[in-house]
Amino acid sequence: MSWIEHLPKTRKLILAWEAPTSVKNRTRWAIGELVEQENSNFAFRYYMDKEFEALNQGRSRSDLPAAGYLGYPAFSSTNSGAWITGEVVDTFKRRLLRSDRPDYGSYLSHFRIPALATPSTMTLLGLTQARLPSDGFSLVDPLDAEWSQCDLILEAAGFRHYKSELPTCEPGSPVNLVADPMAGEDPHAVKMQIQGKTLGYVNRLQSTAVHAWLESRVISTHLLRINGSTERPRPYLFVSIREIERSKAA
């Protein structure tokens, strides 16, 4: 059983939103970002205008209501994109299981976090994605191509399109990550494969870093579990990133 040995050093998280199952296009939306600033201060802002469109494959904020988006309740949706400071991180921490609950150890174990580990608030939000079953929001770590080593869990995006063609997927099955620049509009797209069959893709909000790791790091990946429902199954991969060992000159 794999455990996270090297925690990601998360400093930024993207607030993402996924439309309900009744909506045909369930491609995730990038809504805004939470960042850790100097002196452990935190700030949140909504993406606006061209930045929003660039992160959402040309879709604009005006397209959100048609997908069923009602806004994130903690922050006004009329905000102009200015940074919101104060107790913003506490707002997102409420999406996590409280550490004083008797099942908190099981909660950490579900995300492969050792009981004695001490992840920062941002890292814990990123590893769990702070997802609730009721509202479609999650916090996505965009990752950092400069990280030399880390362990993390990645969701296979688009699994519903490929599951009928896959062999039996058992936890522990090795998964290959393959650059696929011809996939859609993402030049950094990374395909996840089991026995040569497509399982899904790395979330496009994370693909730039993972694509860079393919050339600069040793990556070990296997299927961790498949969660979710029949309508929305969610496969998760356990991924270990390590530096490439260079042979020393004689």
Secondary structure, 3 states (H helix, E strand, C coil): CCCCCCCCCCCEEEEEECCCCCCCCCCCEEEEEEEECHHHCEEEEECCHHHHHHHCCCCCHHHCHHHCCCCCCCCCCCCCCCCECCCHHHHHHCCCCCCCCCCHHHHHHHCCCCCCCCCCHHHHHHHHCCCCCCCCEEEECCCCCCCCCEEEEEEEECHHHCHHHCCCCCCCCECEEEECCCCCCCCCCEEEEECCEEEEEECCCCHHHHHHHHHHEEEEEEEEEEEECCCCEEEEEEEEEEECCCCCCC
